[in-house]
């Protein structure tokens, strides 16, 4: 291959890789302007009276659909386990990130979930999204001591969340930690692609519009 042709091919290959990576090539050590949500929730997303801390809110189906973050929004997906429910949520978050031009990075918890949570926080994301029941008890310990970090828990919840922790549950989900069980009868089949997609979009809409520290119950 002639030198010039080879150079063009290399440049094209690099461009393709960067294109597939999306915003993930950004340096997270650089300052990030405050994210402004694009779009607003429809009527019925939140009650007319602002929900109290730890309240459970039932948003109307699809009322979150028109809200997304600004391009480059920095999110860490923190997971624990390889069960079907965790994988379903992880897939939904990944697809949402691709569609919304979110800069998504991932941390998988090992034997000590607290270490994984700290690793995720040290990456300085704008939001940490969690999937996996094994993280709940550790999150209950860590999150009250780091109120400047926002967390979004999908398919589970903290029994006493601080204002920086938002959760999304539904019938068949709702694990609250060891000894507390779930807010509803657990049903693995309820973690459908559609339900998990709604969960990340509804939860992100709540965080982006400043309604945090609550549980969103979707149907």
Residue frames as qw, qx, qy, qz and C-alpha x, y, z in Angstrom:
[[0.000, 0.890, 0.456, 0.000, 0.00, 0.00, 0.00],
 [0.372, 0.569, -0.056, 0.731, 1.50, 3.42, -0.96],
 [0.296, -0.112, -0.534, 0.784, 2.46, 5.61, 2.07],
 [0.258, -0.071, 0.027, -0.963, -0.24, 8.22, 1.46],
 [0.660, -0.207, -0.525, -0.495, -2.94, 5.60, 0.98],
 [0.587, -0.183, -0.713, 0.337, -1.78, 3.85, 4.14],
 [0.102, -0.029, -0.390, 0.915, -1.93, 7.12, 6.09],
 [0.467, -0.146, -0.206, -0.848, -5.46, 7.82, 4.88],
 [0.701, -0.212, -0.655, -0.187, -6.52, 4.32, 5.91],
 [0.441, -0.137, -0.645, 0.609, -5.02, 4.77, 9.39],
 [0.126, -0.027, 0.187, -0.974, -6.72, 8.12, 9.89],
 [0.602, -0.174, -0.405, -0.666, -10.03, 6.66, 8.77],
 [0.657, -0.201, -0.719, 0.105, -9.66, 3.74, 11.16],
 [0.254, -0.101, -0.529, 0.804, -8.85, 6.02, 14.09],
 [0.320, -0.090, -0.046, -0.942, -11.82, 8.25, 13.26],
 [0.667, -0.219, -0.587, -0.403, -14.09, 5.21, 13.20],
 [0.545, -0.196, -0.703, 0.412, -12.87, 4.07, 16.61],
 [0.056, -0.070, -0.342, 0.936, -13.35, 7.53, 18.10],
 [0.459, -0.144, -0.298, -0.825, -16.78, 7.75, 16.54],
 [0.678, -0.260, -0.672, -0.142, -17.83, 4.44, 18.06],
 [0.430, -0.165, -0.609, 0.646, -16.45, 5.50, 21.44],
 [0.162, -0.852, -0.417, -0.273, -18.55, 8.67, 21.36],
 [0.135, -0.886, 0.178, -0.407, -17.87, 11.10, 24.16],
 [0.895, -0.430, -0.027, 0.112, -16.03, 8.47, 26.19],
 [0.711, 0.290, -0.109, 0.631, -12.72, 9.93, 24.98],
 [0.109, -0.862, 0.028, -0.495, -13.27, 13.08, 27.04],
 [0.414, 0.188, -0.631, 0.629, -10.99, 13.82, 29.97],
 [0.489, -0.694, -0.505, -0.155, -13.10, 13.65, 33.11],
 [0.542, -0.368, -0.280, 0.702, -10.46, 15.57, 35.06],
 [0.110, 0.216, 0.190, 0.951, -11.37, 18.71, 33.15],
 [0.242, 0.250, 0.482, -0.804, -14.12, 20.93, 34.59],
 [0.031, 0.396, 0.831, 0.389, -17.64, 20.19, 33.38],
 [0.253, -0.185, 0.010, -0.950, -20.22, 23.00, 33.14],
 [0.432, 0.132, 0.702, -0.550, -23.44, 22.24, 35.04],
 [0.069, 0.189, 0.876, 0.438, -25.67, 20.04, 32.93],
 [0.426, 0.215, 0.153, -0.865, -28.89, 21.62, 31.75],
 [0.502, 0.244, 0.829, -0.034, -31.63, 19.14, 30.83],
 [0.159, 0.086, -0.538, -0.823, -32.95, 19.20, 27.31],
 [0.448, -0.352, -0.676, -0.469, -36.75, 19.16, 27.30],
 [0.333, -0.265, 0.485, -0.764, -39.22, 19.14, 30.16],
 [0.092, 0.166, 0.973, -0.129, -41.39, 16.41, 31.70],
 [0.294, -0.397, -0.558, -0.667, -45.01, 16.23, 30.67],
 [0.523, -0.396, 0.220, -0.722, -47.86, 16.90, 33.07],
 [0.941, -0.203, -0.080, -0.258, -48.25, 14.03, 35.51],
 [0.653, 0.366, -0.554, 0.364, -44.56, 13.38, 35.98],
 [0.254, -0.008, -0.647, 0.719, -44.60, 14.87, 39.47],
 [0.153, -0.715, -0.673, 0.114, -47.51, 15.77, 41.75],
 [0.078, 0.855, 0.156, 0.489, -48.55, 19.40, 41.95],
 [0.490, -0.835, 0.215, -0.132, -47.20, 19.57, 45.50],
 [0.347, 0.631, -0.680, 0.137, -43.47, 18.93, 45.72],
 [0.883, -0.214, -0.417, -0.033, -42.93, 15.43, 47.15],
 [0.504, -0.793, 0.316, -0.133, -41.41, 15.15, 50.59],
 [0.114, 0.584, -0.803, 0.003, -38.04, 13.45, 51.10],
 [0.176, -0.115, 0.972, -0.104, -38.21, 9.64, 50.80],
 [0.641, 0.328, 0.301, -0.625, -41.69, 9.88, 49.24],
 [0.415, 0.113, 0.836, 0.340, -42.89, 7.43, 46.60],
 [0.345, 0.513, -0.069, -0.783, -44.18, 9.09, 43.44],
 [0.603, 0.296, 0.733, 0.107, -46.22, 7.48, 40.65],
 [0.091, 0.459, -0.315, -0.826, -45.42, 9.36, 37.42],
 [0.763, 0.476, 0.192, -0.394, -47.74, 8.97, 34.47],
 [0.797, 0.055, 0.493, 0.344, -46.43, 6.53, 31.88],
 [0.570, 0.484, 0.329, 0.577, -44.20, 8.23, 29.33],
 [0.104, -0.981, -0.162, 0.002, -44.28, 11.61, 31.10],
 [0.515, -0.673, 0.331, 0.415, -40.47, 11.50, 31.24],
 [0.799, 0.329, 0.402, 0.304, -39.95, 10.76, 27.54],
 [0.405, 0.850, 0.090, 0.326, -38.99, 14.27, 26.38],
 [0.334, -0.896, 0.291, -0.024, -36.21, 14.83, 28.92],
 [0.919, 0.137, -0.093, 0.358, -32.59, 14.01, 28.24],
 [0.515, -0.675, 0.069, 0.524, -29.21, 15.33, 29.39],
 [0.277, 0.877, -0.287, -0.268, -26.94, 17.64, 27.48],
 [0.874, 0.383, -0.271, 0.130, -24.41, 15.84, 25.25],
 [0.428, 0.485, -0.568, 0.509, -21.38, 14.61, 27.17],
 [0.646, -0.581, 0.158, -0.469, -23.23, 14.09, 30.47],
 [0.274, 0.446, -0.823, 0.219, -20.87, 12.04, 32.63],
 [0.843, -0.280, 0.075, -0.453, -22.37, 8.84, 34.04],
 [0.052, 0.365, -0.924, 0.104, -20.84, 5.83, 35.74],
 [0.844, -0.144, -0.294, -0.424, -22.80, 2.57, 35.58],
 [0.145, -0.447, 0.804, -0.364, -21.98, 0.67, 38.78],
 [0.835, -0.034, -0.360, -0.414, -23.00, -2.99, 38.68],
 [0.299, -0.401, 0.819, -0.281, -22.78, -6.03, 40.89],
 [0.633, 0.116, 0.743, -0.184, -23.45, -9.58, 39.73],
 [0.111, 0.208, -0.696, -0.679, -24.24, -11.11, 36.37],
 [0.321, 0.376, 0.829, -0.262, -27.84, -12.13, 37.04],
 [0.245, 0.526, 0.664, 0.472, -30.54, -11.54, 34.46],
 [0.100, -0.915, -0.381, 0.091, -32.00, -8.51, 36.24],
 [0.362, -0.705, 0.195, 0.578, -28.67, -6.71, 36.50],
 [0.391, -0.015, 0.635, 0.666, -27.85, -7.45, 32.88],
 [0.168, 0.707, 0.634, 0.263, -31.25, -6.19, 31.73],
 [0.169, -0.936, -0.154, 0.266, -30.76, -2.90, 33.53],
 [0.444, -0.495, 0.401, 0.631, -27.19, -2.57, 32.28],
 [0.374, 0.294, 0.675, 0.564, -28.31, -3.06, 28.69],
 [0.047, 0.867, 0.484, 0.109, -31.03, -0.42, 29.06],
 [0.304, -0.851, 0.049, 0.424, -28.60, 2.10, 30.56],
 [0.465, -0.235, 0.544, 0.658, -26.08, 1.48, 27.80],
 [0.276, 0.524, 0.658, 0.465, -28.69, 1.97, 25.09],
 [0.102, -0.938, -0.315, 0.100, -29.98, 5.14, 26.77],
 [0.412, -0.670, 0.236, 0.570, -26.43, 6.50, 26.93],
 [0.418, 0.049, 0.628, 0.655, -25.84, 5.83, 23.25],
 [0.137, 0.710, 0.609, 0.325, -29.12, 7.44, 22.23],
 [0.218, -0.949, -0.218, 0.068, -28.58, 10.48, 24.48],
 [0.504, 0.665, -0.266, 0.484, -24.89, 11.09, 23.69],
 [0.626, -0.751, 0.158, -0.136, -24.02, 10.36, 27.32],
 [0.343, 0.593, -0.694, 0.221, -20.38, 9.76, 28.28],
 [0.886, -0.357, 0.033, -0.294, -20.85, 6.40, 30.01],
 [0.296, 0.486, -0.793, 0.216, -18.20, 4.46, 31.90],
 [0.858, -0.287, -0.314, -0.287, -18.60, 1.30, 33.91],
 [0.068, -0.497, 0.762, -0.409, -17.41, -0.07, 37.24],
 [0.799, -0.171, -0.526, -0.236, -18.10, -3.67, 38.23],
 [0.499, -0.654, 0.408, -0.396, -18.13, -4.43, 41.95],
 [0.515, 0.255, -0.811, 0.109, -16.04, -7.28, 43.29],
 [0.523, -0.293, -0.758, 0.255, -16.05, -8.84, 46.74],
 [0.223, -0.470, -0.428, 0.739, -16.26, -5.46, 48.50],
 [0.224, 0.762, 0.522, 0.312, -19.02, -3.24, 47.05],
 [0.240, -0.914, -0.093, 0.315, -17.85, -0.24, 49.08],
 [0.463, -0.372, 0.449, 0.668, -14.53, -0.25, 47.22],
 [0.322, 0.400, 0.665, 0.542, -16.42, -0.20, 43.91],
 [0.034, -0.910, -0.414, -0.016, -18.62, 2.69, 45.05],
 [0.360, -0.776, 0.146, 0.497, -15.55, 4.68, 46.07],
 [0.458, -0.061, 0.591, 0.661, -13.90, 3.90, 42.72],
 [0.206, 0.671, 0.612, 0.365, -17.01, 5.19, 40.93],
 [0.180, -0.942, -0.221, 0.178, -17.09, 8.39, 43.00],
 [0.471, -0.571, 0.301, 0.602, -13.39, 9.07, 42.40],
 [0.442, 0.297, 0.594, 0.603, -14.09, 9.19, 38.66],
 [0.027, 0.377, 0.151, -0.914, -16.03, 12.42, 39.37],
 [0.050, 0.391, 0.765, 0.509, -19.16, 11.66, 37.33],
 [0.302, -0.210, 0.006, -0.930, -22.26, 13.79, 37.34],
 [0.814, -0.160, 0.099, -0.549, -24.37, 10.73, 38.14],
 [0.023, -0.265, 0.963, -0.031, -23.76, 7.17, 39.34],
 [0.792, -0.015, -0.189, -0.580, -26.39, 4.68, 38.17],
 [0.233, -0.346, 0.886, -0.204, -26.47, 1.39, 40.08],
 [0.831, 0.060, -0.322, -0.450, -27.73, -2.08, 39.17],
 [0.614, 0.119, -0.752, 0.209, -27.50, -5.10, 41.45],
 [0.654, -0.672, -0.247, -0.245, -28.95, -5.97, 44.85],
 [0.803, -0.207, -0.265, 0.492, -25.53, -6.58, 46.40],
 [0.317, 0.364, -0.071, 0.873, -24.84, -2.84, 46.23],
 [0.343, -0.736, -0.345, -0.470, -27.80, -1.70, 48.33],
 [0.693, -0.651, -0.219, 0.217, -26.44, -2.19, 51.85],
 [0.606, -0.106, 0.051, 0.787, -23.12, -0.64, 50.87],
 [0.092, 0.538, 0.295, 0.784, -24.89, 2.33, 49.27],
 [0.487, -0.781, -0.341, -0.192, -26.84, 2.87, 52.49],
 [0.695, -0.506, -0.086, 0.503, -23.52, 3.24, 54.30],
 [0.510, -0.002, 0.224, 0.830, -21.68, 5.40, 51.78],
 [0.140, 0.619, 0.459, 0.621, -24.24, 7.78, 50.26],
 [0.324, -0.897, -0.302, 0.002, -25.15, 9.79, 53.41],
 [0.567, -0.607, 0.126, 0.542, -21.48, 10.75, 53.74],
 [0.317, -0.095, 0.490, 0.806, -21.15, 12.01, 50.17],
 [0.301, 0.690, 0.539, -0.378, -24.12, 14.26, 49.58],
 [0.151, 0.687, -0.293, -0.648, -22.40, 16.01, 46.68],
 [0.016, 0.174, -0.890, -0.422, -22.56, 12.84, 44.58],
 [0.690, 0.138, 0.074, -0.706, -25.85, 11.94, 42.89],
 [0.169, -0.100, 0.978, 0.064, -26.96, 8.32, 42.70],
 [0.693, 0.120, -0.161, -0.692, -29.75, 6.67, 40.74],
 [0.308, -0.148, 0.929, -0.139, -30.74, 3.18, 41.89],
 [0.594, 0.158, -0.412, -0.673, -32.70, 1.07, 39.40],
 [0.746, -0.079, -0.624, -0.216, -34.86, -1.91, 40.35],
 [0.606, -0.322, -0.579, 0.440, -34.13, -1.45, 44.06],
 [0.126, -0.843, -0.048, -0.521, -34.13, 1.29, 46.69],
 [0.293, 0.184, -0.641, 0.685, -32.57, 2.46, 49.93],
 [0.322, -0.585, -0.732, 0.137, -34.78, 2.21, 52.98],
 [0.203, -0.879, -0.223, 0.370, -33.87, 5.74, 54.13],
 [0.628, 0.412, 0.203, 0.628, -32.39, 7.60, 51.17],
 [0.223, -0.580, -0.078, 0.780, -30.73, 10.98, 51.54],
 [0.423, 0.769, 0.160, -0.452, -31.56, 13.71, 49.03],
 [0.118, 0.635, -0.622, -0.443, -28.73, 12.65, 46.71],
 [0.159, -0.050, 0.977, 0.135, -30.22, 9.17, 46.11],
 [0.640, 0.232, -0.028, -0.732, -33.14, 8.59, 43.75],
 [0.316, -0.061, 0.945, 0.054, -34.62, 5.18, 42.97],
 [0.597, 0.171, -0.320, -0.715, -36.95, 3.68, 40.37],
 [0.277, -0.032, 0.941, -0.189, -39.03, 0.60, 41.21],
 [0.589, 0.039, -0.393, -0.706, -42.02, -1.28, 39.85],
 [0.876, -0.169, 0.251, -0.376, -44.15, -4.29, 40.65],
 [0.966, 0.189, -0.091, 0.148, -41.68, -7.16, 40.82],
 [0.532, 0.411, -0.334, 0.661, -38.71, -5.01, 41.92],
 [0.364, -0.793, 0.011, -0.488, -37.93, -2.96, 45.02],
 [0.801, -0.167, -0.421, 0.391, -35.19, -4.71, 47.03],
 [0.197, -0.920, 0.041, -0.337, -34.36, -2.57, 50.08],
 [0.053, 0.644, -0.677, 0.354, -31.42, -4.38, 51.68],
 [0.463, 0.001, -0.873, 0.150, -30.70, -7.43, 53.76],
 [0.102, -0.270, -0.755, 0.588, -33.34, -8.04, 56.38],
 [0.292, 0.377, 0.179, -0.860, -35.81, -5.68, 54.72],
 [0.520, 0.374, 0.763, 0.086, -36.78, -7.72, 51.68],
 [0.162, 0.202, 0.488, 0.833, -38.55, -5.99, 48.83],
 [0.290, 0.175, 0.211, -0.917, -41.29, -3.40, 48.52],
 [0.790, 0.238, -0.069, -0.561, -43.21, -5.88, 46.40],
 [0.906, -0.052, 0.420, 0.031, -43.06, -9.56, 45.51],
 [0.141, -0.586, 0.606, 0.519, -39.87, -10.12, 43.49],
 [0.803, 0.448, 0.383, -0.081, -40.44, -11.14, 39.89],
 [0.458, -0.340, 0.512, 0.642, -37.43, -11.57, 37.64],
 [0.377, 0.443, 0.681, 0.445, -39.64, -11.53, 34.56],
 [0.031, 0.927, 0.331, -0.176, -40.70, -7.95, 35.36],
 [0.296, -0.665, 0.329, 0.602, -37.24, -6.73, 34.33],
 [0.685, 0.548, 0.440, 0.191, -38.23, -6.49, 30.70],
 [0.477, 0.133, 0.210, 0.843, -36.27, -4.38, 28.19],
 [0.071, -0.692, -0.362, -0.621, -39.19, -1.94, 28.02],
 [0.569, -0.782, -0.253, 0.007, -39.49, -1.63, 31.82],
 [0.685, -0.366, 0.027, 0.629, -35.76, -1.15, 32.30],
 [0.331, 0.364, 0.288, 0.822, -35.67, 1.45, 29.50],
 [0.275, -0.800, -0.321, -0.427, -38.48, 3.36, 31.21],
 [0.693, -0.631, -0.201, 0.285, -36.64, 3.12, 34.53],
 [0.573, -0.149, 0.080, 0.802, -33.43, 4.80, 33.36],
 [0.116, 0.478, 0.338, 0.803, -35.32, 7.48, 31.45],
 [0.435, -0.785, -0.350, -0.269, -37.72, 8.26, 34.30],
 [0.702, -0.553, -0.145, 0.426, -34.94, 8.27, 36.88],
 [0.492, 0.058, 0.158, 0.854, -32.66, 10.44, 34.78],
 [0.053, -0.661, -0.366, -0.653, -35.51, 12.89, 34.17],
 [0.559, -0.780, -0.281, -0.002, -36.06, 13.21, 37.92],
 [0.675, -0.379, 0.007, 0.633, -32.37, 13.78, 38.62],
 [0.380, 0.262, 0.294, 0.837, -31.93, 16.24, 35.77],
 [0.181, -0.684, -0.325, -0.628, -34.95, 18.29, 36.84],
 [0.020, 0.435, -0.501, 0.748, -33.83, 18.38, 40.49],
 [0.773, -0.347, 0.053, -0.528, -36.41, 16.08, 42.08],
 [0.534, 0.311, -0.762, 0.193, -34.19, 13.71, 44.03],
 [0.113, -0.208, 0.752, -0.615, -34.25, 11.72, 47.25],
 [0.714, 0.097, 0.245, -0.649, -37.49, 9.97, 46.26],
 [0.390, 0.012, 0.905, 0.173, -38.69, 6.67, 44.80],
 [0.498, 0.286, -0.295, -0.763, -40.38, 6.69, 41.41],
 [0.518, 0.096, 0.839, -0.140, -42.83, 3.80, 41.07],
 [0.356, 0.350, -0.455, -0.737, -43.49, 3.08, 37.42],
 [0.706, 0.187, 0.628, -0.268, -46.00, 0.70, 35.83]]
